[in-house]
């Protein structure tokens, strides 16, 4: 009889975990957490949605309503880690693109030029290096660069211009 009472009280306790209420109260915060981890909004929302879906499917196994939020947070972090592991695997297996070259000599010259440019970029002041990287590596607009660096669009444009001029001088090119 005592075993049945424990089982009934345990069942009642498990039914008290309201995944929908946890979702309503903490969804935005969990998406922000995932966004910090994975770096993009759609993936962050997918991770949080998957964590809540799995929690809802296994809600009968949750014993303590007070620990349900911690469980969901752990599920979100584990989902983020899985996404980051998959991304790392893809980057490790990706074959770097080398443009076609006509001879071994031209390949060596291109490699040397690339090394010189990277060395010159490393010598630039931090702000110029960041602005040039955002413009030419990430292909961001002046407005996006300004927002990222938390400066005005005019300052972003002048920083890029000064960085290009300094890069040209470092590479020995006339302006």
C-alpha positions in Angstrom: 0.0 0.0 0.0 2.8 2.4 0.9 4.5 1.7 -2.5 1.2 2.7 -4.3 1.0 5.9 -2.3 4.5 6.9 -3.2 3.9 6.1 -6.8 0.7 8.3 -6.8 2.4 11.2 -5.1 5.3 10.9 -7.5 2.9 10.9 -10.4 1.1 14.0 -9.0 4.5 15.7 -8.5 5.5 14.9 -12.1 2.3 16.4 -13.4 3.0 19.7 -11.8 5.8 20.5 -14.3 4.2 22.9 -16.8 6.5 23.1 -19.8 4.2 25.6 -21.5 4.6 28.0 -18.5 8.4 27.6 -18.6 8.3 28.3 -22.3 6.2 31.5 -21.9 8.4 32.8 -19.1 11.8 31.9 -20.3 11.8 31.4 -24.1 13.3 34.9 -24.9 16.1 34.5 -22.4 16.9 31.0 -23.6 17.0 32.2 -27.2 19.4 35.0 -26.2 21.6 32.5 -24.4 21.7 30.3 -27.5 22.3 33.3 -29.7 25.4 34.1 -27.7 26.6 30.6 -28.0 25.9 29.9 -31.7 26.1 33.4 -33.2 22.9 33.5 -35.4 19.3 33.9 -34.6 17.7 31.2 -36.7 20.0 28.5 -35.3 19.5 29.8 -31.8 15.7 29.6 -32.2 15.9 26.1 -33.6 18.1 24.9 -30.7 15.6 26.3 -28.1 12.6 24.9 -29.9 14.3 21.5 -30.0 15.1 21.7 -26.3 11.5 22.5 -25.4 10.1 19.8 -27.8 12.3 17.2 -26.2 11.4 18.4 -22.7 7.7 18.3 -23.5 8.0 14.8 -24.9 9.8 13.6 -21.7 7.8 15.7 -19.2 6.5 12.6 -17.5 10.1 11.9 -16.4 10.6 15.3 -14.8 10.4 14.9 -11.1 10.9 18.4 -9.7 9.2 21.5 -11.1 11.9 23.7 -9.5 14.6 21.9 -11.5 12.7 21.9 -14.9 14.1 25.3 -15.9 17.6 24.1 -15.2 17.0 21.0 -17.2 15.8 23.1 -20.2 18.8 25.4 -19.9 21.1 22.4 -19.9 19.3 21.0 -23.0 19.7 24.4 -24.8 23.5 24.5 -23.9 23.9 20.9 -25.1 22.1 21.7 -28.3 24.4 24.7 -28.8 27.4 22.5 -28.2 26.2 20.0 -30.8 25.7 22.8 -33.4 29.2 24.1 -32.7 30.7 20.6 -33.0 28.9 20.1 -36.3 30.2 23.4 -37.6 33.7 22.6 -36.5 33.6 19.3 -38.3 32.4 20.9 -41.5 35.2 23.5 -41.3 37.8 20.9 -40.7 36.7 18.8 -43.7 36.2 21.8 -46.0 38.8 21.9 -48.8 40.1 25.4 -49.1 39.5 27.1 -52.5 42.5 27.7 -54.5 41.9 29.7 -57.7 43.2 28.0 -60.9 46.8 28.8 -61.7 48.6 28.3 -65.0 52.0 27.2 -63.6 53.8 26.3 -60.4 55.6 29.6 -60.5 52.4 31.6 -60.6 51.1 29.5 -57.7 54.2 30.4 -55.7 53.9 34.1 -56.5 50.2 34.1 -55.5 51.0 32.4 -52.2 53.8 34.9 -51.5 51.5 37.9 -52.4 48.8 36.6 -50.0 51.4 36.2 -47.2 52.6 39.8 -47.8 49.1 41.2 -47.7 48.2 39.2 -44.5 51.4 40.5 -42.8 50.7 44.0 -43.8 47.1 43.8 -42.5 48.4 42.5 -39.2 50.6 45.6 -38.9 47.6 48.0 -39.1 46.1 49.5 -36.0 43.3 47.4 -34.5 40.5 49.7 -35.6 41.6 49.8 -39.2 42.3 46.1 -39.3 38.7 45.4 -38.0 37.1 47.8 -40.4 38.9 46.3 -43.4 38.1 42.8 -42.3 34.5 43.6 -41.9 34.4 45.2 -45.3 36.4 42.8 -47.4 36.1 39.5 -45.5 32.5 39.7 -44.4 31.4 42.1 -47.2 29.5 44.4 -44.8 28.1 47.8 -45.7 29.3 51.0 -44.1 26.2 51.1 -41.9 26.7 47.5 -40.8 30.4 48.1 -40.0 29.4 51.2 -38.0 26.9 49.3 -36.0 29.3 46.4 -35.4 32.1 48.7 -34.3 29.8 51.1 -32.5 31.0 54.1 -34.5 29.3 56.5 -37.0 29.1 55.5 -40.7 31.3 58.4 -41.6 34.0 57.2 -39.1 33.7 53.8 -40.6 34.3 55.1 -44.1 37.2 57.2 -43.1 38.7 54.3 -41.1 38.5 52.1 -44.1 40.0 54.8 -46.3 42.9 55.3 -43.9 43.4 51.5 -43.6 43.5 51.1 -47.4 46.0 53.9 -47.7 48.2 52.4 -44.9 47.9 49.0 -46.5 49.0 50.5 -49.9 52.0 52.2 -48.3 53.0 49.0 -46.6 52.8 47.0 -49.8 54.7 49.7 -51.7 51.9 50.6 -54.0 51.5 54.2 -55.2 48.2 56.0 -54.4 
